[in-house]
Amino acid sequence: MSDIQDAPKDAKGILKQLGPGLIVSANIVGSGELIVTTKLGADVGFILLWFIILGCLIKVFMQVELGRYTLSKGKTTLEALNSVPGPKAGVSWLVWLWFLMFVATFFQLSGMVGGIAQVASLAGSSFSDTNLAILITGSCAVILFIGRYFFVEKFATSMIAFFTVFTIFAVLSLYWTDYGITTQNIQEGMSFRLPDQFVIAFAAFGVIGVGAAELIYYPYWCLEKGYARHVGPDDGSPAWIERARGWMRVLKWDAFVSMVIYTGATVAFYLLGAAILNGKNIGVTNDNLMINLSELYSTSFGVVGLWIFIIGAFTVLYSTIFISTASNSRLATDFFHLLKLVEIDSEADRIRWTKVACVALPALYCIFYLSVGKPVTLVTIGAVAQALMLPFLSFAALYFLYYKTHEALRPSITWVVFLWTSAALMTTVGVFQLVKEIEKLG
């Protein structure tokens, strides 16, 4: 029986089909928002509010372009990156660059393991860090191995939605405290200034909204949701073009609904960090990470706020590790297949190797955390690596648009201008950070 089907034509039908972007949104309130974005607000105050909003908005164009290629070609992200011209050593130079970022995200995810350990301690747990790390990563591996992904996804999505709404409410509730956000604060935040120290800002840019890792995950979930399968192979027929255009509309809705969700959440975390932590002169460091972040909620809501933070922070960090592991296992399987190190001749082979990766990757996160033990540092390393990857993903998205996209599926000139603007801004931020690092060496 064919999986080819037409896309829904009305808004109600489109909303029923949304999936990949909302899966990304379930992962949106993670270490980027809870730790890196909040730390940025604590460090510099309100002056980078414009930068946070910009970082959330501009990536959606790249997200849609990567999805457009996958929808029309039925290929994974790594297969797409492997088709980009340039030198190859087993796989394309761009795939090797991705692999460096991929390894760096292990630091980020292991930092989240440390964050959960601190949350457990804040809740009164007497377990050692070692036992907690093994329990966290082991449970993640077991659940993914036995295939209980969708139950955890739905539960985590509902919990994160509650935590996000509560975070926005916490921002509004500051009005009744000494840390209420004023019009002057917002004006300062939209003044388009940059701080002297840009490392944390650059790290935040890499992970807020749809980070580089999520951009790479997104086409895999588009494939699993069936977008490309519904469109079918490109036979050049008018029917194929019509189906592809229809499912592109669904994909765009998916991406933009997701953008609204993660932009609101990210701005709320940044404002809390700027108003409360910067206002109280409280830093976010490796040793006091979670106890200081809890100030975001206990300032307005006391003990109730503290416990909502504990539950919310645990859900946010655990679900991020969980969903990232589910995504990374697919990427790892794809990577080793491209290198011809594993044989994948059927869907059963792919599932088997993915399950192996679901066990191996959490073990690596555990080892990384127990070896380093500095959650803020670990998360920042992964975030910086994601930011460095963004200019190269921009290049790939533009290459796919001009050389791989069916002419009938190419976007309007307005969309192309926004895509080029997005690529230019991401490249500028990357070059700016690179220059800063070179200046330090000098």
ROKEMI-581793 format. One record per residue (C-alpha): x, y, z; residue in one letter; residue number from 1. Coordinates in Angstrom, 2 decimals, decimal comma. Each point is the difference from the previous one (the first is absolute). Layout:
<recs>
[rec [X; Y; Z]; "A"; NUM] ...
</recs>
This chain:
<recs>
[rec [0,00; 0,00; 0,00]; "M"; 1] [rec [1,42; 3,40; -1,00]; "S"; 2] [rec [0,80; 2,59; 2,69]; "D"; 3] [rec [-0,41; 2,82; -2,50]; "I"; 4] [rec [-2,76; 2,42; 1,02]; "Q"; 5] [rec [-1,03; 3,58; -0,60]; "D"; 6] [rec [0,70; 2,61; 2,63]; "A"; 7] [rec [-2,93; 1,47; 1,96]; "P"; 8] [rec [-1,21; 3,25; -1,52]; "K"; 9] [rec [-1,59; 1,80; 2,97]; "D"; 10] [rec [1,56; 1,29; 3,20]; "A"; 11] [rec [-1,76; -2,58; 2,19]; "K"; 12] [rec [1,31; -2,86; -2,11]; "G"; 13] [rec [3,50; 1,49; -0,07]; "I"; 14] [rec [0,11; 0,35; 3,79]; "L"; 15] [rec [-0,84; -3,71; 0,35]; "K"; 16] [rec [3,07; -0,88; -2,07]; "Q"; 17] [rec [2,52; 2,09; 1,94]; "L"; 18] [rec [2,75; -2,10; 1,52]; "G"; 19] [rec [3,73; 0,59; -0,60]; "P"; 20] [rec [0,04; 3,64; 1,04]; "G"; 21] [rec [-2,04; -0,73; 3,09]; "L"; 22] [rec [2,34; -2,86; 0,85]; "I"; 23] [rec [2,79; 2,57; -0,27]; "V"; 24] [rec [-2,05; 2,34; 2,19]; "S"; 25] [rec [-0,30; -2,73; 2,62]; "A"; 26] [rec [3,77; 0,15; 0,08]; "N"; 27] [rec [0,09; 3,80; -0,23]; "I"; 28] [rec [0,02; 0,77; 3,72]; "V"; 29] [rec [3,25; -1,76; 0,73]; "G"; 30] [rec [3,50; 0,92; 1,06]; "S"; 31] [rec [0,04; 2,88; -2,48]; "G"; 32] [rec [-2,91; 1,77; 1,65]; "E"; 33] [rec [0,23; -1,20; 3,60]; "L"; 34] [rec [3,78; 0,35; 0,37]; "I"; 35] [rec [1,74; 1,90; -2,82]; "V"; 36] [rec [-2,68; 2,62; -0,72]; "T"; 37] [rec [-0,65; 0,61; 3,70]; "T"; 38] [rec [3,75; 0,26; 0,69]; "K"; 39] [rec [0,28; 2,54; -2,81]; "L"; 40] [rec [-2,72; 2,13; 1,60]; "G"; 41] [rec [1,70; -0,35; 3,37]; "A"; 42] [rec [3,37; 1,06; -1,45]; "D"; 43] [rec [-0,96; 2,97; -2,21]; "V"; 44] [rec [-3,49; 1,08; 1,07]; "G"; 45] [rec [-2,55; 1,12; -2,57]; "F"; 46] [rec [2,28; 1,32; -2,75]; "I"; 47] [rec [-0,12; -3,16; -2,15]; "L"; 48] [rec [-3,78; -0,46; -0,11]; "L"; 49] [rec [0,07; 0,98; -3,70]; "W"; 50] [rec [2,71; -2,60; -0,65]; "F"; 51] [rec [-2,05; -2,76; 1,66]; "I"; 52] [rec [-3,10; 0,85; -2,05]; "I"; 53] [rec [2,04; 0,17; -3,21]; "L"; 54] [rec [1,66; -3,34; 0,75]; "G"; 55] [rec [-3,42; -1,64; 0,33]; "C"; 56] [rec [-1,57; 1,54; -3,09]; "L"; 57] [rec [2,65; -0,34; -2,69]; "I"; 58] [rec [0,62; -3,75; 0,19]; "K"; 59] [rec [-3,49; -0,97; -1,11]; "V"; 60] [rec [0,90; 0,76; -3,63]; "F"; 61] [rec [2,90; -2,42; 0,08]; "M"; 62] [rec [-2,18; -2,57; 1,76]; "Q"; 63] [rec [-2,59; 0,16; -2,78]; "V"; 64] [rec [2,65; -0,27; -2,75]; "E"; 65] [rec [1,51; -3,13; 1,54]; "L"; 66] [rec [-3,52; -1,39; 0,32]; "G"; 67] [rec [-0,78; 0,95; -3,62]; "R"; 68] [rec [2,93; -2,07; -1,26]; "Y"; 69] [rec [-0,94; -3,02; 2,10]; "T"; 70] [rec [-3,67; 0,22; -0,94]; "L"; 71] [rec [0,75; 0,05; -3,73]; "S"; 72] [rec [2,95; -2,43; -0,06]; "K"; 73] [rec [-0,79; -2,35; 2,88]; "G"; 74] [rec [3,60; 0,23; 1,28]; "K"; 75] [rec [1,32; 0,46; 3,53]; "T"; 76] [rec [1,97; 3,06; 1,10]; "T"; 77] [rec [3,34; -1,80; -0,10]; "L"; 78] [rec [-0,73; -1,40; -3,45]; "E"; 79] [rec [-0,78; 3,56; -1,08]; "A"; 80] [rec [3,17; 1,44; 1,57]; "L"; 81] [rec [2,00; -2,80; -1,64]; "N"; 82] [rec [-1,16; 1,25; -3,42]; "S"; 83] [rec [1,52; 3,48; 0,47]; "V"; 84] [rec [3,02; 0,50; -2,30]; "P"; 85] [rec [3,48; -0,09; 1,46]; "G"; 86] [rec [2,65; -2,44; 1,20]; "P"; 87] [rec [-1,01; -3,38; 1,37]; "K"; 88] [rec [1,70; -2,43; 2,34]; "A"; 89] [rec [-2,55; -2,77; 0,15]; "G"; 90] [rec [-2,67; 2,71; 0,36]; "V"; 91] [rec [-0,21; 3,68; -0,90]; "S"; 92] [rec [2,01; 2,66; 1,83]; "W"; 93] [rec [-3,31; 1,44; 1,22]; "L"; 94] [rec [-0,99; -3,31; 1,59]; "V"; 95] [rec [3,34; -0,06; 1,84]; "W"; 96] [rec [-0,65; 3,53; 1,27]; "L"; 97] [rec [-3,40; -1,19; 1,20]; "W"; 98] [rec [1,71; -2,93; 1,74]; "F"; 99] [rec [2,20; 2,40; 1,99]; "L"; 100] [rec [-3,12; 1,86; 1,13]; "M"; 101] [rec [-1,71; -3,33; 0,71]; "F"; 102] [rec [2,77; -1,01; 2,40]; "V"; 103] [rec [-0,09; 3,44; 1,63]; "A"; 104] [rec [-3,71; -0,44; 0,72]; "T"; 105] [rec [0,97; -2,95; 2,19]; "F"; 106] [rec [1,49; 2,60; 2,35]; "F"; 107] [rec [-3,24; 1,96; -0,09]; "Q"; 108] [rec [-2,16; -3,04; 0,77]; "L"; 109] [rec [2,36; -1,20; 2,72]; "S"; 110] [rec [-0,29; 3,49; 1,53]; "G"; 111] [rec [-3,76; -0,56; 0,14]; "M"; 112] [rec [0,63; -3,23; 1,93]; "V"; 113] [rec [1,87; 2,14; 2,52]; "G"; 114] [rec [-2,87; 2,48; 0,05]; "G"; 115] [rec [-2,48; -2,76; 0,84]; "I"; 116] [rec [2,33; -1,22; 2,76]; "A"; 117] [rec [-0,05; 3,49; 1,52]; "Q"; 118] [rec [-3,80; 0,14; -0,31]; "V"; 119] [rec [-0,22; -3,32; 1,86]; "A"; 120] [rec [2,26; 1,37; 2,75]; "S"; 121] [rec [-2,16; 3,13; 0,23]; "L"; 122] [rec [-3,01; -2,29; 0,49]; "A"; 123] [rec [1,78; -1,73; 2,91]; "G"; 124] [rec [1,44; -3,07; -1,73]; "S"; 125] [rec [2,81; -1,79; 1,84]; "S"; 126] [rec [1,28; -1,84; -3,10]; "F"; 127] [rec [3,56; 0,69; -1,07]; "S"; 128] [rec [0,70; 1,70; -3,33]; "D"; 129] [rec [1,31; -3,29; -1,39]; "T"; 130] [rec [-3,14; -1,92; 0,92]; "N"; 131] [rec [-2,25; 2,77; -1,32]; "L"; 132] [rec [1,90; 0,21; -3,30]; "A"; 133] [rec [-0,29; -3,77; -0,50]; "I"; 134] [rec [-3,70; 0,05; 0,92]; "L"; 135] [rec [-0,78; 2,90; -2,36]; "I"; 136] [rec [1,87; -1,28; -3,05]; "T"; 137] [rec [-0,87; -3,64; 0,67]; "G"; 138] [rec [-3,75; 0,65; 0,19]; "S"; 139] [rec [0,19; 2,04; -3,21]; "C"; 140] [rec [1,79; -2,84; -1,81]; "A"; 141] [rec [-2,42; -2,67; 1,23]; "V"; 142] [rec [-3,17; 1,93; -0,92]; "I"; 143] [rec [1,31; 0,79; -3,49]; "L"; 144] [rec [1,23; -3,56; -0,53]; "F"; 145] [rec [-3,39; -1,53; 0,81]; "I"; 146] [rec [-1,75; 2,60; -2,18]; "G"; 147] [rec [-2,03; 2,08; 2,47]; "R"; 148] [rec [0,96; 3,23; -1,72]; "Y"; 149] [rec [-3,45; 1,39; -0,82]; "F"; 150] [rec [-1,38; -0,38; 3,52]; "F"; 151] [rec [2,92; 1,96; 1,45]; "V"; 152] [rec [-0,23; 2,55; -2,82]; "E"; 153] [rec [-3,68; 0,71; 0,71]; "K"; 154] [rec [0,53; 0,16; 3,76]; "F"; 155] [rec [3,06; 2,25; -0,35]; "A"; 156] [rec [-1,76; 2,27; -2,49]; "T"; 157] [rec [-2,92; 0,59; 2,36]; "S"; 158] [rec [2,31; 0,61; 2,99]; "M"; 159] [rec [2,24; 2,37; -1,95]; "I"; 160] [rec [-3,05; 1,87; -1,29]; "A"; 161] [rec [-1,10; 0,52; 3,61]; "F"; 162] [rec [3,51; 1,05; 1,07]; "F"; 163] [rec [0,25; 2,43; -2,93]; "T"; 164] [rec [-3,37; 1,60; 0,79]; "V"; 165] [rec [1,03; 0,25; 3,65]; "F"; 166] [rec [3,30; 1,63; -1,03]; "T"; 167] [rec [-1,86; 2,64; -2,01]; "I"; 168] [rec [-2,32; 0,52; 2,98]; "F"; 169] [rec [3,10; 0,39; 2,22]; "A"; 170] [rec [1,20; 2,82; -2,25]; "V"; 171] [rec [-3,35; 1,78; 0,31]; "L"; 172] [rec [-0,04; -0,57; 3,76]; "S"; 173] [rec [3,23; 1,95; 0,40]; "L"; 174] [rec [-2,16; 3,12; -0,19]; "Y"; 175] [rec [-0,92; -0,57; 3,67]; "W"; 176] [rec [3,63; -0,40; 1,12]; "T"; 177] [rec [3,03; 2,26; 0,15]; "D"; 178] [rec [1,16; -1,48; -3,32]; "Y"; 179] [rec [-2,86; 1,00; -2,28]; "G"; 180] [rec [0,97; 0,56; -3,65]; "I"; 181] [rec [-0,40; 3,61; -1,09]; "T"; 182] [rec [-0,42; 1,72; -3,35]; "T"; 183] [rec [3,55; 1,31; 0,45]; "Q"; 184] [rec [1,27; -3,60; 0,33]; "N"; 185] [rec [-1,68; -0,99; -3,27]; "I"; 186] [rec [1,37; 3,09; -1,75]; "Q"; 187] [rec [3,47; -0,94; 1,24]; "E"; 188] [rec [-0,54; -3,53; -1,28]; "G"; 189] [rec [-0,92; 1,25; -3,46]; "M"; 190] [rec [2,92; 2,45; -0,29]; "S"; 191] [rec [2,00; -2,35; -2,30]; "F"; 192] [rec [3,15; 0,13; 2,13]; "R"; 193] [rec [2,49; -2,81; 0,61]; "L"; 194] [rec [1,86; -0,77; 3,24]; "P"; 195] [rec [3,79; -0,14; 0,25]; "D"; 196] [rec [-0,09; -3,71; 0,87]; "Q"; 197] [rec [-1,76; -1,81; -2,83]; "F"; 198] [rec [0,69; -3,69; 0,68]; "V"; 199] [rec [-3,23; -0,73; 1,92]; "I"; 200] [rec [-2,01; 2,09; -2,48]; "A"; 201] [rec [1,51; -1,99; -2,86]; "F"; 202] [rec [-0,71; -3,28; 1,82]; "A"; 203] [rec [-3,60; 1,07; 0,56]; "A"; 204] [rec [-0,36; 0,86; -3,68]; "F"; 205] [rec [0,97; -3,57; -0,88]; "G"; 206] [rec [-2,66; -1,69; 2,11]; "V"; 207] [rec [-2,94; 2,38; 0,45]; "I"; 208] [rec [-3,08; -0,63; -2,09]; "G"; 209] [rec [0,88; -2,65; -2,54]; "V"; 210] [rec [3,69; -0,62; 0,71]; "G"; 211] [rec [2,41; -1,50; -2,50]; "A"; 212] [rec [-0,61; -3,48; 1,42]; "A"; 213] [rec [-3,79; 0,39; -0,30]; "E"; 214] [rec [0,36; 1,27; -3,56]; "L"; 215] [rec [1,81; -3,22; -0,85]; "I"; 216] [rec [-2,51; -2,14; 1,90]; "Y"; 217] [rec [-3,01; 1,61; -1,67]; "Y"; 218] [rec [0,13; -1,81; -3,40]; "P"; 219] [rec [0,26; -3,38; 1,78]; "Y"; 220] [rec [-3,26; 0,67; 1,81]; "W"; 221] [rec [-1,53; 1,26; -3,28]; "C"; 222] [rec [0,84; -3,40; -1,47]; "L"; 223] [rec [-1,39; -1,91; 2,98]; "E"; 224] [rec [-3,17; 2,11; -0,04]; "K"; 225] [rec [-0,42; -1,08; -3,63]; "G"; 226] [rec [0,15; 3,32; -1,82]; "Y"; 227] [rec [2,35; -1,27; -2,72]; "A"; 228] [rec [-1,84; -3,34; -0,18]; "R"; 229] [rec [-3,31; 1,77; -0,57]; "H"; 230] [rec [1,54; 2,05; -2,83]; "V"; 231] [rec [1,57; -3,04; -1,70]; "G"; 232] [rec [2,95; -0,21; -2,42]; "P"; 233] [rec [0,53; 2,96; -2,32]; "D"; 234] [rec [-1,47; -1,12; -3,33]; "D"; 235] [rec [-0,34; 3,57; -1,30]; "G"; 236] [rec [-3,74; -0,34; -0,40]; "S"; 237] [rec [-2,49; 2,80; 0,80]; "P"; 238] [rec [-1,50; -2,26; 2,69]; "A"; 239] [rec [3,39; -0,36; 1,72]; "W"; 240] [rec [0,58; 3,76; -0,11]; "I"; 241] [rec [-3,44; 0,64; 1,48]; "E"; 242] [rec [0,59; -2,51; 2,83]; "R"; 243] [rec [3,45; 1,42; 0,72]; "A"; 244] [rec [-1,34; 3,55; 0,17]; "R"; 245] [rec [-2,80; -1,12; 2,30]; "G"; 246] [rec [2,32; -1,74; 2,44]; "W"; 247] [rec [2,36; 3,01; -0,12]; "M"; 248] [rec [-2,90; 2,08; 1,32]; "R"; 249] [rec [-0,36; -2,47; 2,89]; "V"; 250] [rec [3,75; 0,13; 0,63]; "L"; 251] [rec [0,02; 3,82; 0,09]; "K"; 252] [rec [-2,91; 0,07; 2,43]; "W"; 253] [rec [1,86; -2,53; 2,11]; "D"; 254] [rec [3,17; 2,12; 0,06]; "A"; 255] [rec [-1,73; 3,31; 0,71]; "F"; 256] [rec [-2,28; -1,34; 2,75]; "V"; 257] [rec [3,12; -1,46; 1,59]; "S"; 258] [rec [1,78; 3,38; -0,34]; "M"; 259] [rec [-2,76; 1,83; 1,88]; "V"; 260] [rec [0,23; -2,51; 2,85]; "I"; 261] [rec [3,76; 0,03; 0,41]; "Y"; 262] [rec [0,38; 3,76; -0,43]; "T"; 263] [rec [-2,45; 0,67; 2,82]; "G"; 264] [rec [1,71; -2,51; 2,27]; "A"; 265] [rec [3,51; 1,24; -0,76]; "T"; 266] [rec [-0,84; 3,67; 0,55]; "V"; 267] [rec [-1,67; -0,86; 3,32]; "A"; 268] [rec [3,10; -1,82; 1,31]; "F"; 269] [rec [2,27; 2,83; -1,13]; "Y"; 270] [rec [-2,14; 2,67; 1,68]; "L"; 271] [rec [-0,08; -1,96; 3,26]; "L"; 272] [rec [3,78; -0,33; -0,03]; "G"; 273] [rec [0,48; 3,70; -0,77]; "A"; 274] [rec [-2,57; 1,24; 2,51]; "A"; 275] [rec [0,63; -2,30; 2,98]; "I"; 276] [rec [3,50; -1,47; -0,23]; "L"; 277] [rec [1,66; 3,10; -1,47]; "N"; 278] [rec [-2,10; 2,19; 2,29]; "G"; 279] [rec [1,15; -1,97; 3,06]; "K"; 280] [rec [3,55; -0,33; -1,38]; "N"; 281] [rec [-0,28; -3,79; 0,11]; "I"; 282] [rec [2,20; -1,92; -2,43]; "G"; 283] [rec [-0,69; -3,38; -1,63]; "V"; 284] [rec [3,04; -2,22; 0,57]; "T"; 285] [rec [0,82; -3,69; 0,07]; "N"; 286] [rec [-0,34; -0,41; 3,74]; "D"; 287] [rec [-3,16; 2,02; 0,65]; "N"; 288] [rec [-1,80; -0,53; -3,28]; "L"; 289] [rec [-3,41; -1,29; 1,05]; "M"; 290] [rec [-0,29; 1,66; 3,39]; "I"; 291] [rec [0,59; 3,39; -1,62]; "N"; 292] [rec [-2,32; -0,73; -2,93]; "L"; 293] [rec [-2,71; -0,84; 2,52]; "S"; 294] [rec [0,04; 3,70; 0,96]; "E"; 295] [rec [-1,86; 0,63; -3,26]; "L"; 296] [rec [-3,13; -1,52; 1,53]; "Y"; 297] [rec [0,42; 0,19; 3,78]; "S"; 298] [rec [0,37; 3,80; -0,23]; "T"; 299] [rec [-3,64; 0,33; -1,07]; "S"; 300] [rec [-1,56; -3,19; 1,37]; "F"; 301] [rec [2,10; -1,09; 2,99]; "G"; 302] [rec [0,04; -3,72; 0,86]; "V"; 303] [rec [-2,72; -0,80; -2,56]; "V"; 304] [rec [2,13; 1,59; -2,70]; "G"; 305] [rec [3,03; -1,97; 1,14]; "L"; 306] [rec [-1,81; -3,33; -0,36]; "W"; 307] [rec [-1,48; 0,94; -3,36]; "I"; 308] [rec [3,55; 0,84; -1,10]; "F"; 309] [rec [1,32; -3,35; 1,26]; "I"; 310] [rec [-2,68; -1,98; -1,87]; "I"; 311] [rec [0,22; 2,19; -3,10]; "G"; 312] [rec [3,80; 0,02; -0,16]; "A"; 313] [rec [0,13; -3,79; 0,37]; "F"; 314] [rec [-2,56; -0,48; -2,76]; "T"; 315] [rec [1,68; 2,51; -2,31]; "V"; 316] [rec [3,50; -1,45; 0,36]; "L"; 317] [rec [-1,00; -3,66; 0,00]; "Y"; 318] [rec [-2,25; 0,37; -3,04]; "S"; 319] [rec [2,77; 1,87; -1,82]; "T"; 320] [rec [2,44; -2,83; 0,67]; "I"; 321] [rec [-2,68; -2,49; -1,01]; "F"; 322] [rec [-1,07; 1,66; -3,26]; "I"; 323] [rec [3,59; 0,90; -0,93]; "S"; 324] [rec [1,07; -3,60; 0,53]; "T"; 325] [rec [-2,87; -1,22; -2,20]; "A"; 326] [rec [1,13; 2,45; -2,69]; "S"; 327] [rec [3,75; -0,58; 0,43]; "N"; 328] [rec [-0,45; -3,76; -0,25]; "S"; 329] [rec [-1,51; 0,47; -3,46]; "R"; 330] [rec [2,82; 2,33; -1,01]; "L"; 331] [rec [2,68; -2,39; 1,31]; "A"; 332] [rec [-1,55; -2,91; -1,91]; "T"; 333] [rec [-0,17; 2,10; -3,17]; "D"; 334] [rec [3,61; 1,17; 0,42]; "F"; 335] [rec [1,46; -3,48; 0,41]; "F"; 336] [rec [-2,10; -1,20; -2,92]; "H"; 337] [rec [1,40; 2,78; -2,21]; "L"; 338] [rec [3,50; -1,07; 1,07]; "L"; 339] [rec [-0,98; -3,58; -0,92]; "K"; 340] [rec [0,86; -1,18; 3,51]; "L"; 341] [rec [-3,46; -1,50; 0,51]; "V"; 342] [rec [-2,25; -1,81; -2,47]; "E"; 343] [rec [-3,56; 1,28; -0,26]; "I"; 344] [rec [-1,97; -1,94; -2,58]; "D"; 345] [rec [-3,43; 0,33; 1,56]; "S"; 346] [rec [-2,03; 2,03; 2,47]; "E"; 347] [rec [0,55; -2,78; 2,55]; "A"; 348] [rec [3,78; 0,51; -0,31]; "D"; 349] [rec [-0,42; 3,75; 0,56]; "R"; 350] [rec [-2,17; -0,55; 3,07]; "I"; 351] [rec [2,48; -2,50; 1,45]; "R"; 352] [rec [3,01; 2,33; -0,39]; "W"; 353] [rec [-2,02; 2,94; 1,31]; "T"; 354] [rec [-0,76; -1,97; 3,16]; "K"; 355] [rec [3,70; -0,77; 0,43]; "V"; 356] [rec [0,74; 3,72; -0,23]; "A"; 357] [rec [-2,80; 0,73; 2,52]; "C"; 358] [rec [1,98; -2,01; 2,56]; "V"; 359] [rec [3,52; 1,13; -0,96]; "A"; 360] [rec [-0,65; 3,75; -0,08]; "L"; 361] [rec [-1,42; 0,40; 3,54]; "P"; 362] [rec [2,99; -2,01; 1,27]; "A"; 363] [rec [2,29; 2,58; -1,63]; "L"; 364] [rec [-1,94; 2,87; 1,59]; "Y"; 365] [rec [0,43; -1,63; 3,39]; "C"; 366] [rec [3,75; -0,47; -0,51]; "I"; 367] [rec [0,45; 3,61; -1,20]; "F"; 368] [rec [-1,82; 1,41; 3,03]; "Y"; 369] [rec [1,77; -2,18; 2,56]; "L"; 370] [rec [3,35; 0,90; -1,61]; "S"; 371] [rec [-0,54; 3,79; -0,01]; "V"; 372] [rec [-2,83; 0,72; 2,43]; "G"; 373] [rec [-0,59; 3,64; -0,99]; "K"; 374] [rec [-3,52; 0,33; -1,45]; "P"; 375] [rec [0,14; 3,67; -1,08]; "V"; 376] [rec [3,38; -0,48; -1,70]; "T"; 377] [rec [-1,15; -3,17; -1,73]; "L"; 378] [rec [-3,22; 1,56; -1,29]; "V"; 379] [rec [1,90; 3,07; -1,23]; "T"; 380] [rec [2,49; -2,13; -1,98]; "I"; 381] [rec [-2,84; -1,69; -1,88]; "G"; 382] [rec [-1,80; 3,29; -0,55]; "A"; 383] [rec [3,09; 1,70; -1,48]; "V"; 384] [rec [0,52; -2,97; -2,34]; "A"; 385] [rec [-3,59; 0,30; -1,21]; "Q"; 386] [rec [0,46; 3,71; -0,66]; "A"; 387] [rec [3,15; -0,67; -2,03]; "L"; 388] [rec [-1,97; -2,46; -2,14]; "M"; 389] [rec [-2,72; 2,51; -0,95]; "L"; 390] [rec [1,91; 1,79; -2,83]; "P"; 391] [rec [0,73; -3,36; -1,66]; "F"; 392] [rec [-3,64; -1,06; 0,26]; "L"; 393] [rec [-0,91; 3,34; -1,59]; "S"; 394] [rec [2,30; -0,79; -2,92]; "F"; 395] [rec [-1,56; -3,45; -0,36]; "A"; 396] [rec [-3,56; 1,38; 0,06]; "A"; 397] [rec [0,82; 2,48; -2,77]; "L"; 398] [rec [1,71; -2,72; -2,04]; "Y"; 399] [rec [-3,06; -2,24; 0,26]; "F"; 400] [rec [-2,28; 2,86; -1,03]; "L"; 401] [rec [1,93; 0,91; -3,15]; "Y"; 402] [rec [1,32; -3,38; -1,13]; "Y"; 403] [rec [-2,23; -2,72; 1,45]; "K"; 404] [rec [-3,52; 1,41; 0,29]; "T"; 405] [rec [-2,56; -0,76; -2,69]; "H"; 406] [rec [-0,68; 3,24; -1,87]; "E"; 407] [rec [-3,74; -0,24; 0,68]; "A"; 408] [rec [0,66; -0,12; 3,78]; "L"; 409] [rec [2,28; 3,02; 0,20]; "R"; 410] [rec [-1,26; 2,72; 2,35]; "P"; 411] [rec [-0,92; 3,60; -0,78]; "S"; 412] [rec [2,63; 2,73; -0,31]; "I"; 413] [rec [-1,10; 1,37; 3,39]; "T"; 414] [rec [0,72; -3,35; 1,65]; "W"; 415] [rec [3,40; -0,20; -1,75]; "V"; 416] [rec [0,91; 3,47; 1,31]; "V"; 417] [rec [-0,85; -1,08; 3,54]; "F"; 418] [rec [2,02; -3,20; -0,42]; "L"; 419] [rec [3,05; 1,91; -1,23]; "W"; 420] [rec [-0,41; 2,49; 2,87]; "T"; 421] [rec [-0,20; -2,89; 2,47]; "S"; 422] [rec [3,12; -1,62; -1,48]; "A"; 423] [rec [1,91; 3,31; 0,00]; "A"; 424] [rec [-0,86; 0,74; 3,63]; "L"; 425] [rec [0,98; -3,47; 1,18]; "M"; 426] [rec [3,27; 0,20; -1,90]; "T"; 427] [rec [0,69; 3,48; 1,41]; "T"; 428] [rec [-0,52; -1,19; 3,57]; "V"; 429] [rec [2,33; -2,95; -0,62]; "G"; 430] [rec [2,73; 2,17; -1,53]; "V"; 431] [rec [-0,37; 2,56; 2,83]; "F"; 432] [rec [0,59; -2,69; 2,61]; "Q"; 433] [rec [2,94; -1,42; -1,95]; "L"; 434] [rec [1,63; 3,46; -0,14]; "V"; 435] [rec [-0,54; 0,41; 3,75]; "K"; 436] [rec [1,75; -3,31; 0,69]; "E"; 437] [rec [2,93; 0,93; -2,30]; "I"; 438] [rec [0,36; 3,34; 1,81]; "E"; 439] [rec [0,26; -1,88; 3,31]; "K"; 440] [rec [2,83; -2,13; -1,39]; "L"; 441] [rec [1,80; 3,15; -1,14]; "G"; 442] 
</recs>
